[in-house]
Every structure is written in C-alpha cells, then in structure tokens.
Amino acid sequence: MSRELTGLIDWTEEIPIGPINRDLDAIVRWSDRHFPVREVDLYSARRGGSLIVSPDPWRVAARLGDPQPDYDSLADMLFFPLLPSSPNRSLLAGVSRWRIPAEEPYGRSQDHITLEQGVNALDLAIRTNIREAWAGRQRACVLVTGGLDSAVVAALVTQETGQVPILLAARGGLASPLEIELQDQLARWLGTGLHVLSELPVFTIDPLLNRNAGSDFPTGGVFTHIWDYVAAKASDLGADIIFTGEGGNEVFSPGLALAYDQLRSGSLRAAVATIGRTRDSDRSGALTRLAQSPAQAILPHMLRGSSKHPTVTAWRGELSLVQNGASQRRNAQLRKLRSSGYSYTEIDSVLNLERSELFHAHSKLIPLPFFSPLLHPSVRRVVSSVAPKWRNPVKIGFQDKYLLRVVGRHVLPPEITEVRKIGISNQTAVALRGADIAAELSKVQVGAKWAGLDLSETFMYPHRLPVNTSLDWTRLLAVAAWATQGMDR
Amino acid sequence: MTGRKKIHLGATDILRARNDVWGDETADTGMRIVLAGNPARYLRIPHSTARAMAFLLKQPLGETVGRMRSLFPNVNLDDMLRLELVDLIPLGGVDPSPKLVAELWTRNLLARTLVQRRGWSALATWMSAPDAPYSIARPLIFDEIEAAARVSFAFPATSRQCTVVALAVCAALSARRIPARIAVIAENEQAFMHSFVVVGSHIVDPSDTTLETKKLVPLWINS
C-alpha cells in the first residue's frame, strides 16, 4: 500500500553492503537505528558494493540511471490486486521493496466460534471502530450508496454517536433506480433528510496527479475527483469525518476461497454449495459471447509499449502469456501465505482489500478523513474466527454477505438488509461524461510513455467498454499519473 | 417446512407471509376464518393475528421476529408458525432439499440443450408471457429454488449461463403453477446482457447480484 512520504522524500542513503545482510531482519535492525519511522516501506537497490535505501523508489532508481518500468510488476498490478504476487518488488526495474508492516496484516485463525457469538463479536467490533474514529469529532457524515455496507454503517454510526449523521448520496448517474430507492428508504428509516449530489463534476486529472505526488505506488483513479467533490460537500455541510462502507465486499463475500476453508474444516456440504455459488459462467451461450469480445479489446495497446496496433487475436496470445506469468507469481505468493497458517478466506480478503485504495482514494487537497469501520483488521479477525460453514452459507432465504446482514437486522428493516446485492453498471462511463479525455490525458503523456502505455484512440473511450475492462483502464490511468509525478521528482 | 415441533424464535429470525393462506378479506373485526396451507384445514384466528398477517403480507422480504414482537405484542408468533400461517427463515438457516437440487440439475441439463440448439430464441416464449400480478410478500419457494440452483451448479454438466439458468428456473416455477416469465436486460452502449426470471414484482435469479439496466421489449410495441 502506498504510504505518505511527505517530509521523507529527500531521504536517500547509500549503505556499504558489508555490515548488513540482505535480509529483512537486518534491514529492520538497521532502520531502527537510523530511521525509526515504521509506517513506510523502504526501497533498495544494489550498486557496486553498497545498498541504496530510500522510502522513495524513484530516488533509488535515479541513482541506478534512467528509471525503467518493471513490466512484470505492471502486469501483476493489472491482472490482480495491487501487490499480491510479490510484495518484494516495486514497479521500477531493479528496485526492491522492503515491506515493514506496522502490525500483523492478517488475523490468525482462532478456534472457531458459533454463528451467534460471531454476529455479536462483529457487531461489537464495528461499533468499537466507529467509537474510536468518532473520538473528538463533532459531526459525522456517511456516504450512502444504497448498498448494505453503507446502510449498516449509517445505522450503527447513528447509535454510537447519538446523532443522525449527514447522509450524502452521490447520484448523477452513479446510482441505479433501486439504489436510489434504497438510499431514500434508509434516510426515512433513520428519520433524516438525504443530501443528494445530483450533478457530478466533470473529470479532471489534476486531483489524481496530486494524489500520486510523493506516493510510492500508484493510487487513486477515475473517481478521485468525485471523492474530492464529495468530501468538499461534506465539509460544507459541517462534517468533520466521513464514514463509508468500503471493504464490505472483500471481507464478507469471500468467494471461492471460502470453499477451501470449508473443505478443510470438514463441511463438505457447505463447500459444495459455495463452489456452486461462485462457479463462473461456462460462457456457452449467445448472450455472454456478445459481452466477452469487446471486454478483451482494450489492453492490447497498453503493455510493453507497442506502437503498432496488433490484431485482437495476436494480442490475446500475448495477453494470456502475460496473465499466466502474473498468475504464477500470485499463486506462489498465496502458497507462501498459506503455509504460514492463514486461512484462504483471510488471504483472499486481504489481497482484495489492497485494491480498494486504487478506486476509493481522494487527493491530498482534502483534509477531511474518510473512515470505513469495516476495513479494520479487527473485523477481518472476527470473520475469520467464525466457523467457515457460517461465513457466507448457501441456505434458503440467505443472500450474499450473510454475517453483515444479520448484524444489520438489529438496526435496519429487512427491506434494506435482505435485498440482494446490487451489481454496478459501467461507472467509469458516468465519471467521464462530458470530459475532454484527450486533453486530460495529455497531462500524463510523459508517464504513460515511460510505462509503455499507448494513449491511442482505444484508450480515449473507456466508457464504451464493459465494467471489468474499464476498471483496468482506471488502474492504467493511475500508473500514468504516478509515473508522471515520479519522473518530475 | 416448519413442522409442528417447538421452535425457539430469535430476534433476528425473519418471518414471511405465506401465499397459500386463504381468508375473508372483508372481515375487519372479531374472529376470522382462514384456510391454512398445510395441512389444509380451517382456523379461527383473533383479529390481532389477522392484523399481523395483513402487515406481513405487505412486507416483500418479511420482518424480523424482534420487530414483530414490538409491533404486535399480543400476537403469539410461535402459534402462527406452528399453525403454518407464516414461514420462518431462522438464523441457522435451512438447506435446500436434495430433491429440489436434483430437479434443478435435470432442468439445467435440458435447458442447456435447448439453448445450444436454438440460441436465445429458446427463451422467446417465456419472454413474451404476460406479466401476472403476484403477492407482495416473497414466497419462500423462490428462495428455495434459488438456493437449490446455486448448489446444483457445483455438479457436473450444469451451465451457469444466464439463459440456461433462467430457462431451468422458469420451468421449475411453471411446474408449480407460478406465473413466471423471463426478462432480458441490457445497458446502452454496453455489450452486456442478462436474463433472469420475474414473477410479479419478484426476481428469481440464482446469481448473487442484481444488475439494473434497461429491459428489452419487442420493438413493435413502440412502433
């Protein structure tokens, strides 16, 4: 994850390689003496008989010569969440990352508790997180999407803070009719009005550039300007903290990883049901085929900087090679984590959570903090301590994110807690409405060229692509902005 | 489903109205006579119970036991459940029956063959079926079919293709004399479509998410 490097950015040191070993413990001992800040990752590279160490990967790379991209890491970032495959690589060729976690990122599995105990513990964990974030604040705002996560957070914030929070809903095409209805229902239930942002600002890349100034990894994306806008509105309304339901999907819908855990705990029936629930479509039908072909048409122009436009068939071959490499590296990392005692569900949720910073990040221009009580490690720990067969069971009348739904039943009506999860439409298309994409992209031309991204006509129309591919587009946009800022440094 | 044994009702359990209970709609005071679904017999129920049932009938996804107790403190919810006037979704949940899973598996295979032979036109008959009114409260059979279909996907030879799933689910519902039809949705500019089964205001779709986009209709309707 990216860390705040302000104030540290000029710090680079060249250490003779003799006194220290090249293992993490040695680096940690050395950094304790010289560099007590443990919140940032360190980057290093060998040069001759010494090791260059800095919190800023660009400064390390600059000592080696012209910074070059590490295409494998770029591929990993495109195909999988931010840093799953190898935490020891950076996006710059020849620069390694020394990850110094401030706290245990994965909650170790405890003895499994019952469903009722789990629901009570979860309720307590979320409430505790809210109370801790609320300490010293005056007025809370909750960003409601109409989904279950933000609704549960809004209801619990109301109870824990003793005041109904400001409910802020960004519509302007981002919310579907059902979500709008659910937003209204939530406001009625909590007995307050809803502040609706019906017109969103036109896309501009400046907040994204700001977000990536001094960042060691690309963050933010096509929604960064919208997050800024939302935070500014919340600030105008008098709020001093914004609560969101971010991370609910990753923590409470574990996907196929859950089936592995269920099998290991001996719940064969639950594992079979989970496999059935999460199996992909076999793509045998006419309707799916229609959706598949354009979904694969955007990325060919972007990796490895090919100036010629290959045919889609030729590109698919290259794409599958790159994707296979990325998946091998990711699997190696998964095996490593698995062998250290973490459950599949934990690994899966943590890896996916790393991605959230890409999509839900506001720029540094906004002082108002965003906080999601569902993202805290304590919540993940409780979920992983519930017996696997109860984490997201396939039962009659049970929908996805079952544990969170039961927590919500204490504070919300079934019209909100029992509604099936609502899928998203192409929100990138909405975020880019009315934007002069070519003009905005010209501001990140330098970084895009460095990363080998071809800002061709295909790149200019992400809104014509299905939702999964347009999220790839967002990641590439973040890379281009990050590289532009890095080269400036 | 609930049988006659004593069930401990938890505050977060959910009660849903059944749609196979018949009664006199006009009686608004005193005792009412209703015909309960199974075992088929008539009952005399107090007015407060009738009000609780009327309330539940307007809740599409039911109501929690905790809230029902606070709204209707004089109504014996255990008795309503025992007499099969309402359905229960308990905290621990109920697995779909293996028989239903097997039925959905068979129907999936048949639907898969049909779609392979005829493409999307296999759906055409069900897509043009009339939109019949149906109870506001969602009957539990819809959730049973969804859960059974999810489990059936784990077994060999099934297809998760939405067209196949919609056909299988639609056939299962029609066999139970439920007026089901298939809807297809799409989004402007997006080559993404999805088909699922609709009964009145309810969606019966074993996928975990609902996508909200435009419904496809025959073009002659607006011509």
Interface residues (C-beta under 8 A of the other chain):
Chain A: L115 E116 V119 S176 P177 L178 E179 S253 R269 V272 A273 I275 G276 R277 R279 D280 S281 D282 R283 S284 G285 A286 L287 T288 L290 A291 S293 P294 A295 P393 V394 K395 I396 G397 F398 Q399 D400 V406 R409 H410 P413 P414 E415 E418 V419 R420 K421 I422 G423 S425 N426 A429 H463 R464 P466 V467
Chain B: G10 A11 T12 I14 R16 Q59 P60 L61 G62 E63 T64 G66 R67 I89 L91 G92 G93 V94 D95 P96 R112 V115 Q116 G119 W120 L140 D143 E144 A147 R150 V151 S152 F153 A154 F155 S159 R160 Q161 C162 T163 V164 V184 E187 E189 Q190 A191 F192 M193 H194 S195 I203 D205 D208 T209 T210 L211 E212 T213
